[in-house]
Amino acid sequence: MEKIICFSASDKKSLQNYNKTVVSPMIVPYFSEKFGDKQLSVWGSKKRNWDNVKVGDIALFYSQKHFISYGKIVGKIADPVLSNELWDTTDYKYLVFIDCIKQISIPRSKFWEELNYSDKTYIIGTYIPSIKKQEEMVLKHGSLSNLLKNTLNIEL
C-alpha cells in the first residue's frame, strides 16, 4: 500500500538541509539511467523507520505545526559518502529521492483530527502515521489522493 511518510524539518539544522536539498533539487547520478537529467529532491535520515519507507510512498515535510511540501518517493539508498557530500555528516545516510516537490503551507490540524492525534503530538525525524489508521483513512476517503485532497487540500 502506498502510504504517507512524514519528515520533520523543524530545527535549525534540518531546515537548512531541507532548503539545500529538498527545495533545491539536483541531478542524482544513481538514477540517471531511469531519470536522465531530471532533478530530484534528496532527504537524509537516520535508520529509524527506514525499512518501512518504499518507492511510491508520499513524502510529507513538516515544520512548526505546518506541512511545508510533499512529493512522491522515487528512490532510496543508504550512502554515507553522498550524505557527507550533501550535509557534512554521515548521520543521515539513509536517503530518499523525491520527484515533483510542491511547496505548501498547511496547518496540520485537519490531518491531526483525522488521525485522532492530540495537539501536543509532533513529528521528530522520520515518522510514519499508523499503517492501520492510514488504511482506515484511505477506505473512508476512497484513495490516498482523496485523503490528501480532503484533509490537506493537496493534489498528487
C-alpha positions as CSV (number, residue, x, y, z in Angstrom):
1,M,0.0,0.0,0.0
2,E,1.2,3.5,-0.9
3,K,1.4,5.4,2.3
4,I,2.3,8.8,3.9
5,I,5.8,9.3,5.3
6,C,6.3,12.4,7.4
7,F,9.8,14.0,7.6
8,S,10.5,16.8,10.1
9,A,12.4,19.9,9.1
10,S,11.7,21.8,12.3
11,D,15.0,22.6,13.9
12,K,17.6,25.0,12.5
13,K,20.0,22.4,11.0
14,S,17.2,20.2,9.4
15,L,15.6,23.3,7.9
16,Q,19.0,24.3,6.4
17,N,19.3,20.8,5.0
18,Y,15.7,20.9,3.7
19,N,16.4,24.2,1.9
20,K,19.6,22.9,0.5
21,T,18.5,19.5,-0.9
22,V,14.7,19.4,-1.0
23,V,13.8,22.9,-2.1
24,S,16.7,22.9,-4.5
25,P,16.6,19.6,-6.4
26,M,19.6,18.1,-8.1
27,I,20.6,15.6,-10.8
28,V,21.3,12.3,-8.9
29,P,23.9,10.1,-10.7
30,Y,22.5,6.9,-9.2
31,F,19.2,7.4,-11.0
32,S,20.5,8.8,-14.3
33,E,19.5,5.7,-16.2
34,K,16.0,5.9,-15.0
35,F,15.5,9.7,-14.8
36,G,18.2,11.1,-17.1
37,D,19.0,14.7,-16.3
38,K,15.8,15.1,-14.2
39,Q,16.4,16.9,-11.0
40,L,15.2,15.2,-7.8
41,S,15.0,16.4,-4.2
42,V,17.1,14.5,-1.6
43,W,16.4,13.9,2.1
44,G,18.5,12.0,4.5
45,S,17.6,10.4,7.8
46,K,18.7,8.1,10.5
47,K,17.8,4.4,10.4
48,R,14.5,4.8,12.3
49,N,11.6,3.6,10.0
50,W,14.0,3.3,7.0
51,D,12.9,-0.3,6.2
52,N,9.2,0.8,6.0
53,V,9.9,3.6,3.5
54,K,9.0,2.4,0.0
55,V,9.3,3.8,-3.5
56,G,5.9,5.1,-4.4
57,D,5.2,6.5,-0.9
58,I,4.3,10.1,-0.4
59,A,6.8,12.3,1.4
60,L,5.1,15.0,3.5
61,F,7.5,17.5,5.0
62,Y,6.6,19.1,8.3
63,S,7.9,22.2,10.2
64,Q,6.5,24.2,13.1
65,K,3.0,22.7,13.1
66,H,2.6,23.0,9.3
67,F,3.1,20.8,6.3
68,I,5.5,22.6,4.1
69,S,5.9,20.4,1.0
70,Y,5.2,17.0,-0.5
71,G,6.2,14.7,-3.3
72,K,6.5,11.1,-4.4
73,I,9.4,9.0,-3.3
74,V,11.1,7.6,-6.4
75,G,14.2,6.0,-5.0
76,K,16.1,5.2,-1.8
77,I,19.6,4.2,-0.9
78,A,21.9,4.1,2.1
79,D,25.0,6.1,1.2
80,P,27.3,7.7,3.8
81,V,29.5,9.3,1.1
82,L,26.7,11.2,-0.5
83,S,25.3,12.1,2.9
84,N,28.7,13.6,3.8
85,E,28.9,15.5,0.5
86,L,25.5,17.0,1.0
87,W,25.4,17.8,4.7
88,D,28.9,17.3,6.0
89,T,27.9,14.3,8.1
90,T,27.2,10.6,7.6
91,D,24.5,10.7,10.2
92,Y,21.8,11.0,7.6
93,K,23.0,8.3,5.2
94,Y,19.5,6.8,4.7
95,L,18.5,8.8,1.6
96,V,15.2,9.2,-0.2
97,F,14.8,10.8,-3.6
98,I,11.7,12.7,-4.2
99,D,10.1,13.8,-7.5
100,C,7.9,16.8,-8.1
101,I,8.2,18.5,-4.8
102,K,5.4,21.0,-4.3
103,Q,5.7,23.8,-1.7
104,I,2.7,24.3,0.6
105,S,2.0,25.9,4.0
106,I,-0.9,24.0,5.5
107,P,-1.7,23.7,9.2
108,R,-1.6,20.2,10.5
109,S,-4.9,20.5,12.4
110,K,-7.4,18.7,10.0
111,F,-4.9,15.9,9.3
112,W,-4.2,15.6,13.0
113,E,-8.0,15.3,13.7
114,E,-8.3,12.6,11.1
115,L,-5.6,10.7,12.8
116,N,-7.1,11.3,16.3
117,Y,-3.8,13.0,17.4
118,S,-3.6,15.4,20.3
119,D,-2.4,18.9,19.6
120,K,0.6,18.0,21.6
121,T,1.7,15.3,19.1
122,Y,4.6,16.4,16.9
123,I,6.9,14.8,14.4
124,I,10.6,14.1,15.0
125,G,12.8,12.7,12.3
126,T,11.1,10.2,10.0
127,Y,7.6,9.4,11.2
128,I,5.0,7.0,9.6
129,P,1.5,7.5,10.9
130,S,-0.1,4.2,11.9
131,I,-0.5,2.0,8.8
132,K,-3.8,0.7,10.2
133,K,-5.1,4.2,10.6
134,Q,-3.8,5.2,7.2
135,E,-5.7,2.2,5.7
136,E,-8.9,3.2,7.5
137,M,-8.5,6.8,6.3
138,V,-7.9,5.6,2.7
139,L,-11.1,3.5,2.9
140,K,-13.1,6.4,4.2
141,H,-11.9,8.8,1.5
142,G,-11.7,6.3,-1.3
143,S,-8.0,6.7,-2.1
144,L,-4.8,8.2,-0.8
145,S,-5.2,11.0,-3.3
146,N,-8.7,11.8,-2.0
147,L,-7.4,11.6,1.6
148,L,-4.7,14.2,0.9
149,K,-7.1,16.4,-1.0
150,N,-9.8,16.3,1.7
151,T,-7.6,16.7,4.7
152,L,-4.7,18.9,3.4
153,N,-6.2,20.3,0.2
154,I,-3.3,19.0,-1.8
155,E,-3.3,17.0,-5.1
156,L,-0.9,14.3,-6.2
